[in-house]
């Protein structure tokens, strides 16, 4: 016997999300712009936008309708934010990409004259940094969700509806496809292409191109089944070491016996 009401559904997680959305809608928050926010006069702010205290919106920034900018968010000049996005506290959109040219006397800064484009329905976690492009745009496509403490470097393109967990990093000019799932603390090297529907396990290091639909783990990252087999072999290494030691002793003894027969 069960002393509560049970509701059957085919996808409990999705149904819970819808119920919580309904609960949140029952106590709607009024869209407002804090008087403590710093907004450039050239910025274009859409309808029903919320901007929290101490947020800083730079020159020529564009923010779409219904977007929520949490406290202490910084959006540098010329960046474009779509509609119904959420930027959590402390994230930085459009800081300079990490570009320096080695010189005999040190490193010369390469001007970063591009911008960041964030499309509609994107969520960016707290203290995440998305760097502006050297030229052109760093782009987060529609529906992408980025966790806290993530670094997206200059000229990166993240595809539609891709999710990336905390403490990951993507180096410059890499392209990530649509509907990818990227685990926490993943590192992705620069100038590579990751296909659509790719799954990358936590702590993975991606050093080369990844085809559509692959599941990757480990460092350097490899296809999931190879990674599991390698991990199983690694666990057996101590036993294999002693077996090899015994085999070497037996081979040595056999060689000595053969030598004595000559």
N, C-alpha and C positions, 0 to 999 in steps of 0.2 A: 504493500500500500504506500502511496505517495501523498503527502499532505499538502501538496501545492498544485497550482495549475501548470500544466505542461503545454507548451506551444511547439508543434512540429514544424520544422523548416528545413529546406535542403541545404542552406548555407547559413550556419549559426552566426558566423563572424559578420557577414554582410548584413544579416537581419539586425544584429545588435547595433551596428553602425547606423542603420536607418532609425532605430528606436531612439538612440542617443541624439541623433539630429533633430528628431521631433521634439524631444525633451528640451533641447537647447532653443529651438524655435519658440517654445512656449514662454520663454523669458528673453525676448530679443534685446540686443544691445543697440543703443542708438549710435548711428555713425556720427562721429564728431572729430574735429581737428583740435588737438590741444593747443592752447595759447603758448605753451612752452616749447612747441616744435619750431624748428628753424626751416623755413621754406623760401626758396629763391623766388623772386617776383616773376621770373621767366618760366617757372615750372607750370605744367598743365595737369591739374588735378581733376579726375572724373567725378561722377556723381556718387554719393553715398560712400565716400572713402573715409576710413578711420585712420588717423595719424596720432600716435601716442606722444607723450612728453619726451622732450630732448631728442626726438628724431630729427635728422638733418637731410633735407631734400635739396640737391644741387641745381645749378643752372640748366635750363632746358630739359629737365627730367619730365617724362610723361608717365602718369599713373592712371590705369583704367578704372572703370566703374566698380564699386563694391569691394575694392581691395582694402586689406587691413595691414597697416604698418605699425608694428609694436614699438614700445619705447626704446630709444637709443639706437634705432636702425639708422644707418648712414647710406644714402644713395648718391653716388657721385654724379657729376655733370653728364648730360647727354644720354643717360641710361633710360631704357623704356621698360615699364612694368605693365603687364596686361591686366585684364579684368578679373576680379574675384580671386586674387592672389592673397597669400598670407606670408608676411615677412616677420619672423620672430625677433625678439629683443636681441640687440647687439650684432645682428648680421650686417655685413658690409658688402654693398653691391657697387662694383666699378672702381675699386682701388687699382692701382697700376699693376699690370702683369710683371712677372719677375724676369725682366729683360736687361741684360748687361753684356757689353762687348769687351772681351779681355784686351787690355792694352799693356805695354811694357811698364807703365807707371801704376796700373791698377785696373779697375773696371769702369768703363764709360756707360752711363745709363742710356738705354734706348728709349726714346719717348714712346709712350703708349697712347696712341691717338684714336683708338677705336672706342667701343662702348660695350655695354651688356644689354641684351634683349631677353626679357623674361615674358613668355607668352601666358595665355589665360590659365587660370586654375592651377597655378604652381604654388607650392608651399616650400619655404626655405627656413630651416631650423635656426635656433639661437646660435650666435657667434660663428656662423658659417660665412666664408669669404668667397665671393665670386669675382674674379679679376676681369678688368676690361681688356679688350683685344688690343694687340699691337696695332693692327689695322683691321677694319671690318668689325665683327661682333663676336663676343662670347654669347652663346645662345642656350637657353633652357626652353625646350619645347613644351607644348601644352600638356598639362596634367602631371608634370614631373613633381616628385616629392623628394626633397633633400633634407636629411636629418641635421642634428646639431653638429658643430665642430667639423664641418666638411670643407675641403679646399678644392675649388674649381679654378684651374689656371686659365691664362689668356688663350683665346681662340678655340676653346673647347666647345663642342656642340653635344648636348645631351638630348636624346630623342624623346618622343612623346611617352608619357605615362611610365617613365623609368623611375625606380625608387633606389635611393642610396642611403645606407645606414651610417651611423655616426663615426667620425674620426677617419673617414676615407679621404683619399686625395687623387685628383686627376691632373696629370701634367699637361703642359701646353700642347694645343693643336690636336688633341685626340678627339675622336668621334665615337660616341656611344649611341647605339640604336634605340628603337622603340621597345617598350615593355620589358626592359631589363631589370633584374633584381641584383643589387650589389651589396654584399655584407659589410659589416663594420670593420674598420681598420684596413680596408682594401687599398692597395696602392696600384695605380695605373700609370704606366710610363707614357711619355709624350709621343705624338705623331703616329699613333696606331688607330686602327678601326675595330670597333667591337660591334658585332652584328645585332640583329633584333632577337628578342626573347632569350637573351643570354642570362644565365644565373651564375653568380660568382660568390663563393663562400667567404666567410669572414677570414681576415688576415691574409688573403691571397695576394700574390704579386703578379700582375699581368704585364708581361714584357714584350708581347707580340700580338698580332692580329688574332681576333677570335671570330669564328664563323657563327652564323645564325643558329640559335637553339642549343648551343653548347652549355654544359655545366662545368665550371672550372674551380679547382681548389689548389691550395699549396703555393709554395714559392721555390723556384719559378712555377707559376700556375700551370697545371696540366689538366687534361680531361678527367672527369670525376672518377671513372672506373680505374684508370691508371693510377690516380692518386690513392685510391683505396688499396689497391694491390701493393703499391710502394710502401704505404703506411703499415700494412700487414707484414711485409718483409722486414721493415725497420724494427718492428717489435720483436722479431725473431733473431735479430743480429747477435745478441749475446750468446744464444744457444748455438747459432751457426758458427760463431767464433771458436767456441770450445770444440765443436765437431771438427772444424778445420784443423785445429791444433792436434787433435787425436789422429786425424788422417795423415798429417805431416809426419807424426811420430811413427805411424805404421809404415808409411812409404820409406822413411829413413831406415827402419829396421829391415824391410824387404831388400833395400839396396845393399845393406851390409851383408845380408845372407847371400845374395847373388854374388857379391864381391868375394866372399869366402869360398864359394864353389869354383871359382876360376883357378 
